[in-house]
Structures are given as structure tokens and as C-alpha cells.
Amino acid sequence: MIVFVIVFWARFKLWFFSLWSNDFYMNLDVALRTISPFLIIMGLGYVSRMLGFLGEGDGRVLNSFIYYFALPSFLVGSLSQVDFIGLGFGFIIACLAPVLIAITVLYLFCLLFNFSMETFALLVVCTVFGNLFFYGMPFVLFGFSEAGSLATVSASFISLLTIPVAIIVLEIYGSRARGEPKDFGKIVRGLLGNPVIVSVFFGTFLSLLKVPVPVFVLNSLNLLGSTTVPLAIFLLGVFFYGRRYFGLADGFMLSLLRMVFLPTLALAIAKFVSLGGMEETIVVIMHATPLATPMIVFSERYNFFKDTIASLLLISSVLGGVYLNLWLLVLGH
């Protein structure tokens, strides 16, 4: 937190004194390119529900299409064309280590202050389960189109760790709430059938073995996958309509875990492993993305702090374009 404040203040002073320089207009251009599409497309999703173009259950249909078809196609098509050999080991460490360190710190924090396991579960999920594919990748693509491949790889590596962690925590929470024994076999089967995890492994497998993907297959995957970003952002607005929001103050405090805490860890680790340039930027931005959209569904399925999660998603998603641009300022963009 202290590191973030010091670095941000230094960057802010440089930005302030360059208000009338070309740097200011370049920064403004990046900010507008990253924020505007989110606000416009989310707004259209919200209006579509308000005007009755979409019904109450239509959001779940769109979510299923993205989750089972569009996103897997995007991941397989993109990852199969990535040169993983060229990625440095430091980049992989910077993707995974912040999550592991954050979980350890939160566990020690809960032990120190004698917090319940339910509170620990809430802190872990709100910290590690980021909206990497539906917010982080679009943000990067809008601001730095040339970094799309790197953003996909980073989101994939992080998801291979964070999705299992989030699902395991939620399953254990649900089992405790129902007074049932933990069924780890069910958890493992669910993870093995998760379309995101399967797609990441399959796309990486094709890339590492240099299996040629036929052009007509790759074109089909890319065409289907290209619907992922706009539909995912549109879906945010659809989900936000008609919900009741309580505990906005608690939601804001929890959002600081992904706004400040986790990306600060990521920046420190990126510096430690000597990452620089766009790799450092991608790692920090991915760890700073808002809470993952599927938590709307998971919070209802597991009866997991439903009001708090709804408020947190609203706050972090609406403010995401602003605070992610502040991180770009800290990172020198």
C-alpha cells in the first residue's frame, strides 16, 4: 500500500506538470480508449434490460454461450498460435506468485485477528478471482492492441491457479453451510470439466507440440472467439440491472484488495524478477482487474455473501476503467 502511494504520487506529479505537453494528450487518449468502450457497451446492456429487449433469464443464456463456446474458442485459437518457448520464467513467476503470497498473507491476517473461516473465504475469493478474460483482456486490447497475445497468456496462466482456488473455497464454504462432508472428488471432477481450464491446456498443448491447426478450423475458432469481448462487457450491464445493492461501503473496502493490494504485490514481484516494459504492465493490470463476473452466479449458488458480492461487482466494474488507468500512470504509460 505504501509503495503504491509513493509511486503513484511521483507519477502524478510528472503527469500534472506535463498537462500542456504531448504526454498529457497521449495519456488522455489511452484513458479514453480504455474507459469509453466499457461504459458504452455496459450501458447498452443495462438499457436493453431496462427497455425490455432482454428478459430476466436472457443473461444466463448469453453467459452460457460465452462460457462454453465463445471463450473456449478464443483461448484455443489464441494459445495454439503463441510461442511459449520465448516466454521467460520470470513472467510465469510474476503471474502466479502474487496470488500465492496474497493467500498466505490473508490467512496469517485472519489468524492474527481471529477472523472466522467464512471471512477468510470471502477475502480469498475477492482477492484472487479476477475478471481476467472479460475485463482485463479487453482493457489491454483497447489500450495496447499489440499486447493482446501477451494478455491472453497472462490471463490463462493466472486462471489455472485462481479458478481452482475459488471453486475449492466456495465448495468448502457451501459444504460447511449445509453441514455436509467435503466431497473433494466432486470438486476435482468439476475442475477437470471446467471449459476454461480444458481450453487453456488444449491450446497450450497444441502450441508446445507445434501441431498445425487447419486454416478453416482456426478461422472458425477466431470468428466465434471474437464475440467474447463485446458480449462479456454487454453482459455486465445486463446483470447489473434490477439488482438491489446493500453494503456499498463494505463492497468498496473489499474492492481495494484487487484495486491496490494484489497489483502492488504483482508490481513488487515483477520488479524482483526484472520484468519490464509491456510484460510488467500486463502482469500488474491482470492482477488489478475487477472481481470476476461469474461470482454473480456463484454467490447465489453457494449463498455466499450475495449482497456484498453484488455491491463489490458493481463498484469494481464501474470504477475499473478509472483505477486501471491510474495503474497505467504508475507504470509510466
Residue pairs with C-beta under 8 A, 6 or more apart in sequence:
1 260
1 261
1 264
3 264
3 267
3 268
4 260
4 263
4 264
4 267
4 330
7 267
7 330
8 326
8 329
8 330
11 329
11 330
11 332
12 329
15 23
15 24
15 27
15 329
18 24
27 328
27 329
27 333
30 143
30 325
30 328
30 333
31 325
31 328
33 142
33 143
34 139
34 142
34 143
34 321
34 324
34 325
34 328
35 321
35 322
35 325
37 138
37 142
37 233
38 135
38 138
38 139
38 233
38 320
38 321
39 321
41 230
41 233
41 234
41 237
42 233
42 234
42 236
42 237
42 240
42 317
43 237
44 234
44 237
45 233
45 234
45 235
45 236
45 237
45 238
45 239
45 240
45 241
46 237
46 238
46 240
46 241
47 237
48 54
48 234
48 237
48 238
49 59
49 237
49 238
49 241
49 242
50 241
54 238
56 242
58 238
59 235
59 238
59 239
60 297
62 231
62 234
62 235
62 238
63 235
63 293
63 294
63 297
65 231
66 134
66 227
66 228
66 231
66 232
66 235
67 195
67 196
67 294
68 195
69 224
70 224
70 225
70 227
70 228
70 231
71 133
71 195
71 196
71 199
71 225
71 228
72 195
72 196
72 198
72 199
73 220
73 221
73 222
73 224
73 225
73 228
74 133
74 152
74 221
74 222
74 224
74 225
74 226
74 228
75 152
75 156
75 196
75 199
75 200
75 203
75 225
76 199
76 202
76 203
76 206
76 221
77 203
77 213
77 218
77 221
77 222
77 225
78 148
78 149
78 152
78 203
78 225
79 152
79 153
79 156
79 199
79 200
79 203
79 204
79 206
79 207
80 203
80 206
80 207
80 211
80 213
80 218
81 149
81 207
81 213
81 218
82 149
82 152
82 153
82 203
82 207
83 207
84 153
84 204
84 207
84 208
87 153
88 275
88 279
90 273
90 274
90 275
91 154
91 273
91 275
91 279
91 283
92 157
93 269
93 273
94 266
94 269
94 270
94 273
94 275
94 279
94 280
94 283
95 154
95 157
95 158
95 283
95 286
96 157
96 158
96 161
97 269
98 262
98 265
98 266
98 269
98 287
99 128
99 158
99 161
99 162
99 165
99 262
99 287
100 161
101 265
101 269
102 127
102 128
102 257
102 261
102 262
102 265
103 124
103 127
103 128
103 165
106 120
106 123
106 124
106 127
107 120
109 115
109 123
110 116
110 117
110 119
110 120
110 123
117 176
118 173
118 176
121 169
121 170
121 172
121 173
121 304
122 254
122 304
122 305
122 308
123 254
123 257
124 165
124 166
124 169
125 166
125 169
125 170
125 295
125 304
126 254
126 255
126 257
126 258
126 291
126 312
127 257
127 258
127 261
127 262
128 161
128 162
128 165
128 166
128 262
129 162
129 163
129 165
129 166
129 291
129 292
129 295
130 136
130 158
130 162
130 258
130 262
130 286
130 287
130 288
130 289
130 290
130 291
130 292
131 289
131 290
131 291
131 292
131 293
131 317
131 320
132 154
132 155
132 158
132 159
132 162
132 286
132 289
132 292
133 155
133 159
133 196
133 228
133 232
134 228
134 229
134 232
134 233
134 235
134 236
134 292
134 293
135 232
135 233
135 289
135 290
135 293
135 317
135 320
136 151
136 155
136 285
136 286
136 289
137 148
137 151
137 152
137 155
137 229
138 229
138 232
138 233
139 285
139 289
139 320
139 321
139 324
140 147
140 148
140 151
140 282
140 285
141 147
141 148
141 151
141 229
143 328
143 333
144 278
144 281
147 278
147 281
147 282
150 278
150 279
150 282
151 282
151 285
151 286
154 282
154 283
154 286
155 286
156 200
156 203
156 204
158 286
158 287
159 196
159 197
159 200
160 197
160 200
163 191
163 194
163 196
163 197
164 191
164 197
166 292
166 298
167 187
167 190
167 191
167 194
168 187
170 298
170 302
170 304
171 182
171 183
171 186
171 187
171 190
171 302
172 182
173 302
173 304
174 301
174 302
174 303
174 304
175 181
175 182
175 183
177 302
177 303
191 197
192 198
205 211
206 213
213 221
232 293
235 293
236 293
236 317
239 293
239 296
239 313
240 313
240 314
240 317
243 310
243 314
244 307
244 310
245 251
245 307
245 310
245 311
245 314
246 307
246 308
246 310
246 311
247 307
247 308
247 311
248 311
248 315
250 308
250 311
251 308
251 310
251 311
251 312
251 314
251 315
251 316
252 315
254 308
254 312
255 290
255 291
255 312
255 315
255 316
255 319
258 287
258 288
258 289
258 290
258 291
258 316
259 288
259 316
259 319
259 323
262 287
262 288
263 284
263 285
263 287
263 288
263 327
265 287
266 283
266 284
266 286
266 287
266 288
267 280
267 284
267 330
267 331
269 283
270 279
270 280
270 283
270 284
271 280
275 283
280 331
281 328
281 331
281 333
284 327
284 331
285 324
285 327
285 328
288 323
288 324
288 327
289 320
289 324
290 313
290 316
290 317
290 319
290 320
291 309
291 312
291 313
291 316
291 317
293 313
293 317
295 309
295 313
296 309
296 310
296 313
298 304
299 305
299 306
299 309
299 310
300 306
